[in-house]
Amino acid sequence: MKTIMTAAFAATMTFASTAFAESWDMPTPYPDGNFHTQNVRKFVEEVKTATKGAIDINVHSNGALMKATEIKRGVQTGQVQMGEVLISSLGNEDPIFAFDSVPGLASNYEAAAKLWHAAEDTVKKHLEDQGLVLLYSVPWPPQGLYAKKPFTALSDLKGLKFRSYNPATARFAELTGASPVTVQAAEVPQAFKTGVVDAMITSGATGVDSQAWDYLSYYYDLQAFLPQNMVFISKDVFDGLSEENRAALTKAAADAEERGWKQSADLNEGYKKTMAEHGIHVEQPTDKMTSELGDIGKTMADEWVKKAGPDGQAIIDAYRK
């Protein structure tokens, strides 16, 4: 009788655990081979383990569930519980989110980490005001210029159709005389092959993900800036968790941020090597390009601080301190 009761109790507890398990959906814009997506999948595995299955997150990669432009709104409206987006893609709705996309402001990982330290609390506050909780953020490798033909100056972009992925890259295009065309990461190969765009600024990671050697010939390692992705969750969902599960989620997120920053830096040179092995001419920027980038960066920094107001100025002051 005791054995039967013990078995029945165990079955009841298993049922209760399953009944109260959280099953979440998490859309992300990037393919499974991308290091951001791989980091996300590791993160959700660690969350499931740490919560003993109480939180089970289903990752929908490569824009399969929602397009990049739909993800934030999807979390805010409760269609999904959490998501991943490029922070600066939200720069039109709130200039603070464009802190990381000013050319020349932070051009390497050490500077990017310092900038994130200056901006993190403000970014979190602006998200919380919109019903969202930041879990972690990871940078892309430094941004370089991709083109079909050799360039000697950024002004060579004049008149070309330039792929933009956030307001900052659209402004960059305008300042070089190019015409910005919004194209999401998953659509890059088709956009180039069909003549929708002629050039772009993005990381080596996107170049490898999209097999840029199939439609482009040159990559100039500008190291213009390091835009960051963020993983975030609905504040209502986060606040509804037990204290224990919130702590587990937060710990897994901190580990994912640390892991992601290291992966980004470790993979950066490898991306450039892979592109070179596939026939892309990987070049250093000319002195003219570097000079033009500096001028564009100064203009964009002044514009950003003006738009972002006191919070933006505080970020810049803390970063430059």
N, C-alpha and C positions, 0 to 999 in steps of 0.2 A: 504493500500500500504506500509506503514512504517513497519507494522508487517511482511509482506511478505519479504521486503528487509532485515529486521533484521534476520529473519530465514535463508534467503539465505546467508547472511554474516557469520552467525554462522556455517552453513554447510560448507562454503568455508574454514573457519579457521580450522575446524575439519579435512577436507580433507588435508589441507596443513600440519597440524601437523602430520598426519599419513604418508603422502608422504615423509616427511623429517625425520621420525623416523629411528633410527639405530637398526637393528636386528643383534645381534652377536651370535656366537657360542663359547662356552667355555668348552673344554674337561677337565676332572679331573680323576685321576686314582682310586679314592676311592669310596666305596659304599655309598648309601644314609644314612645309619645308622652311618657313621663315623662323628666325630665332625667337622673335616675339611670341609667335604661336606655340613654339616648342616650350618656351618658358611658362606660358599660360597653362599648357597641359600638365607640366610638372607641378605647378602651383595647385591646380584643382585636385591632382592626386594626393598632394600633401594635406590639403584641406579635408578630403574624404578620410584619409588615414587618421589625422589628428582628432577628428570629430566622431571617429568610429562609425562612419557611414551616415551620420546624422545630416550632413550636407553633401549632396551629390550634384555636381555642376556639369551640365552638358555643354560642351564647347562646339559652337557652330562657326567654323573657320571660312575664310575666303569670301566673306559677304554672302554666304549661302542662306542665312536666315534673314539678315537685314543688311542693306547697304551701309557703308561707312557713315553717310550723312543721316541715317535714320537711327543709329544706335543710341545716342544720348537721349533722344526723345523717347525711344522705346523703353529705356530704363525709367525715365521720369514718369511715364504714363502707366507703368506696371505691366507692359507687354512682356518684358523680360526682367530678370532680377539684377543682372549686372552686365557689363560690357567693357570693351576696349576701344579707344579711339586715339587718334593723333591729337594731342592737346591743342596745338595751334590751328587745327581745322575749325575750332570754335572761336577764332579770333574776331569774326564779324559780330558775334552776339555779345562778346565781352573781350575787350582788348587785352586784359590781363593774361588771357590764355595764349597770347602770342609772344610771351616773354622770351621764349627760347629760339625764335626765328629771325632775329636781327643779325644780318651778315656781319661777321667780324667781332661781335660782342663776346662770344665764347666759341673758340674754334678748335678746342681739344677737350679731352675727357676731364682733365683736372679743372679747367675753367668752367665746363658745363656742370660739374658737380658743385662747384662754388655758387654758380648762378642758381641751381636748383635749391641749394640750401637757403639762398636769399629769398626765393620765390615760393617755396613749398607751403608755408603757413597761409600765405595770401591766396594761393590757388585753392587750398583746402576750404578756406572760408567762403570763397566765391562759389564753390561747388555745393557746400552745405546750405547756402542761401537758396539753392535751386533743388534742394531735396536729395542731394547726392553725397556719398562718402568716398573720398579717395582711398584706395587700398595701396597701390604702388605705381611707380613711374620708372620707365627705362628709356634711355636715349637710343636713337638710330646712330649709326656711324656718321662721321662728318660728311656734309653734302658736297658733291662735285658736279661738274657740268658735263652733260652728255650731248654729243652732236654727231651728225652724219658726215660732216666735213671738218677739216682742221680750222681752228680759230687762232687768232693772235691777240684778240681783245674781246671783252664782253660786248662792246659796241657792234661786233660782228653779228650779234643776235638781232639787230635792227631789221624789222620787217618779217621776221620769222614767227611761226606759231609755236608758242612755248607752253609746255605742259605745267599747269599749276595744281597744287594739291592743298593749298591753304591760302588765306588772304596775303600772307607775307610773300609767298612765291609769285603770286599774281602781281604784287607791287614791284617785286624784283624785276619781273618781265617788263613792266611798264617803264621802269627806270633805265632799262637797257634798250628800249625802243622796240621790244618784241610785243606780240599780241598774246596775252594769257588765255589759255583754254583749260578749263577744269577737267581733269582726267583722274579717276581713282586708280589705285595701284593695280587692281585686278584687270583693268582695261588698257594698261599701258602698251602691251605689244600690238594689240589691234589698232590703237590710235596712231602709232607710228607707221604700221604697215599700210594703213589706209590714207595716210597723209593728213590726218587730223592735227598732228603736231610734228614739229621738226627738231625740237631740242627740249631738254629738261634739266633741272637741278634736283638731284636726289642722292641717296647713299649707294655705296657698293652693294649693300644687301638687296635693295630693290633691283639693281642692275643684274645681279645673279638670279634672283627670284624670277625675273621676267625674261631672262636669257637675252639681254640687251644686244649681244653679238649677232643676233639674227636680224637686227634692223638698225643698228648704230655702229659707228667705227671709232669714235674718239671719246675719251673720258679725261677731263681735266680735274685734278685733285685739289679743288679750291679750298676744302675744309672751311666752308662758309659758316656753318652753324650745325648744331646737333639737336634737331627737334626731338621731342620726347612723346612717347605713348603713355597713356595712363589706363589703369584698370580701376573701375569704380563700381559702386553698388548703390542701390536705392537706400536712402536713409531709413525709410520705413521698414524695409527688410532687415537692415543691419540692426536697428534698434529692437526689432522683434526677436532677435536671437537670445539665447541664454548667455549669461556672462561667460561661461566656460567656452561656448562655441564662438563668441565674439573674439575672445582672446586667441583661440586657435586660428581663426581666420586672419587676425591681425598679425600673428606670428608668421604664418605662411606667406603673407603678403610682404613682410619685411625681408624674409629670406629670398623671395622672388625678385625683389628690387635689387638686392645685393648681387644675386646670381646674374640677373639681366644686365646690369652695368658691366660686370666682368665679361660676360659673353660678347657684348657689343664691342668692347675694346679688343678682346682676343681675336674676334673674327674679322675685324676691319681690314687688316693687311691681306688676309686670305681672300677676301672678296675681290680685291684689286688684282691679286695674282691669278685668280680664276678667270677674270675677264681678259687679262693679258694672254693667258693660255688659249683662249678661244678667239683670239685675233683682234681684240679691241686695243687700240693704241692708248695706253695709260700714261698720261703726261702730267708734268708739273705745270702750274699756271705760269704764264709769261709775266714779266714785270708790269706790263700794261694791264693785264687782268687783275693783278693784285692791287694796283693803284686804283683802278675803277671800282673794285669791290670795297675798298676802304671808303671811297666817296659815297657809294650807295649805302653802305652800312651806317655812315654818319647821318645821312638823310633819313633813313628808316628808323634809327634810334631816336632822333628828335621827334619824328612823327608818332612813334609808339608812346613815348613818355607823355606827349600832349594828349593823346587819346586815352591812355590808361590813368591819367590824373595822379593824385597823391599816392595811391597804392603803387603805381608804376614807378614813380620817382623814388619811393622808399625801397623798391626792389633794386633799382639801379644804384642807389646810394649804398645799400648794404653790400651789394656785389663788388663795388669799386673800393670799398673801405679797406 
